[in-house]
């Protein structure tokens, strides 16, 4: 019985060894992982600084009355296009007409008195030579004439002021633009120079400012490629809500300091807007072209993954094994990413199927059934690169 028992133990041990060996054989014979791959693309890529900003009217005037009185007429429609000199409001001018007439009458009186006193002074010149009047009396005549001249000057200034006040009763547009909503209606009484309470706002939309901020790092890149004082920096502008609309703007202002709180610097560009495709206050996406990077390495964006060691891709080696490769990424171009370091020309990366993949595992390349629009984007990038002579 003891011999039989030892025989069963031996058989069991042999079975376990055989099962273990079969398991190891299965592990080494693991089938390759199916993946979708794509070869590295080499292209000339325009490098941009991208930012979100907004449009601002190049001219914006809050119409404030310069004289007080009752509004008796409004001469424009809300949202109407107006030109320089077009009438906007009329203030009751009767009081100012009366003030003008009063000032003109006072001027006539002052001039008449001055005429009499000048004649008196001329007569006194002969009298003082004959000692008929004293020197003191003569000097009094001279002083009176000087006072009369001053009074005439004051009266003339009052006439000019009265005319200006009368002209201010007719309020006209100081710029070409579009009038906003009525802020004061007919019948209301307004005060002169009522700061903060405009009658209406007129904004020029034929030219717009594009305002945005870029990071300190992007600003350093900007300094590398352009002379900020002499260069003409071109920006491609499109509304966030509709990127099919395009506009061109040129930098006309760069702030003189970097905001310490945000680490960004403010830029402003001037854009012609004759067709009014853009509007004040509209949010925009801006792209400032820096240069064209020759022979850039690009891979599909989905090929780049983020791990504990940073960004990485899987490269397919000649023996169809996967190779873990850390990479440094650059800008996004459509559905592609620029690779600054870690890949070379001619290499193939795993585009999809990285989930179960590890370095050294065998892969089986499968056909890509999903569309790839990079060809169209690349053609657009080539057009931009050909138009821009600056290369990197």
Secondary structure, DSSP 4 states (H G I P E B T S, - for coil): -HHHHHHHHHHHHHHHHHHHHHHHHHHHTPPPEEEEEEEPEEEEEEEEEEEEEEEEEEEEEEE--SS-EEEEEE-S-TT-EE-TT-EEEEE--HHHHHHHHHHHHHHHHHHHHHHHHHHHHHHHHHHHHTTSS-HHHHHHHHHHHHHHHHHHHHHHHHHHHHHHHHHTTEEE-SSSEEE---SS-TT-EE-TT-TT--SEEEEEEEEEEEEEEEEHHHHHHHHHH--TTT---EEEEEETTEEEEEEEEEEEEE-SS-BTTTTEEEEEEEEE-TT--S-TT-EEEEEEEEEEEEEEEEEEGGG-EEETTEEEEEEE-TTSBEEEEE-EEEEEETTEEEEEES--TT-EEEEE--TT--TT-BEEEE---S---HHHHHHHHHHHHHH---B-
